Amino acid sequence: MGSNYTFEAHKPMENYHKCDVAFLVSVLLLWGLGMFTLFVCSQSYAVRFFNNDSFYFIKRQLLCSAVGLVLFVLFLFTDMEIIKKMIMYLVLVSIILCVMTFIPAFRIKKNGAYRWIKMPFNFSFQPSELVKFALVLYLAAYFDKQMDKEESQRDVLPCVGIFVLFLGLILFQKDFSTTVFIAIVGISMFFVSGAKLKWIWPFLMLTIPLAIILITSEQYRMERIIGFLNPEEGASSFNYQVNASKNAITAGGFWGTGIGRGLSKLDSIPEVQADYIFAGWTESMGFFGVVFYFALLGFFTWRGYKTAFNCPSRFAAYGSFGCVTTIVFQSIVNCMVVCGIIPSTGIPLPFFSVGGSSIIVTLAMCGFVLNASRCEEKNSNNYVYEDVNLDTLTIL
């Protein structure tokens, strides 16, 4: 029996009502939990490498969170029509920032790759984080516009071009994991918006052999695959971080070692405050902490998707779906890597991992979703909903 969801409806909006307070609370809890975990996990590393300043990462994360809060408020209270007009500027800025990673005067080398650009006050920015948001909004606006056309006049070729351009720019930054991640999020938006399968299948058929070629062309990517298939291989080199993470998780037990305890195992994880911060949370809080985190993430997901499927504006609905999918999927992928379920990637944990680019863009996305939750249809009694049957879904 088919399941019907109202997702593609485009209803006239008269005004805005109060935002989804439950979603707002989930955002604040995730941010607060992330800051707390960062404080616990980053002190030892900060003391050793940043002049005994145990609050080094916390202070930088708070500054970046302040910038993210400004964008959060901006996207929360800006009219959706104005946001739609801003999208092409956002796309253009994202492209320029990505190109800057190839210019020696602006780029910064970290871990053998040029994925960051220099910013004032000794800060750096990772353009691929902004691309996630820019691409989601661009696809949402483009699909919204296409739905207003006759079926014979609909075309997704231009947006496929922008999509491939972004993927190429990030791939040339030697950021294979983020390229794959953005591709999956983008393809999911193609499906929910109703793009024709004939546009998607060729892309998918090219993606598989291309991914194999790219994986085998770089030694560190092959090492990650080998380390995943054989955890004992490279135990003191390329697989050391993953094994140390597993040991920290195991040490947590059911209730955890407690806040501030067991730091010797955290110290054994290189830069635990970054991509492997979930191991620090798990060791400190144990299985109970893991359940609590996923319950909170599940609540965030429920409220976010509820907004996406009930929003009267197609653009806001598509955009909310993309933003929530980006944050949730990224969170799940990061946790799976830390637990050794999938090969290692460079995907940070939203709200938790240290990194100004990630927290700024994540908060901006949450502001957009909250804005979408405020949308109110003009006359729901006179509007006929367009139902989407997931079992018999015809792609555009």
Secondary structure, DSSP 8 states (H G I E B T S, - for coil): ---EEE-S----EEEE----HHHHHHHHHHHHHHHHHHHHHHHHHHHHHTTT-TTHHHHHHHHHHHHHHHHHHHHHHS-HHHHHHHHHHHHHHHHHHHHHTTSTTTEEEETTEEEEEEETTTEEE-HHHHHHHHHHHHHHHHHHHHHTS-GGG---HHHHHHHHHHHHHHHTTT-HHHHHHHHHHHHHHHHHHT--HHHHHHHHHHHHHHHHHHHHHSHHHHHHHHHHH-TTTTTTTTTHHHHHHHHHHHHHTTT-S-TT--HHHHHTSTTTTTTTHHHHHHHHHHHHHHHHHHHHHHHHHHHHHHHHHH-S-HHHHHHHHHHHHHHHHHHHHHHHHHTTSS-------TTTSS-HHHHHHHHHHHHHHHHHHTEEES-GGG----EEETTS----
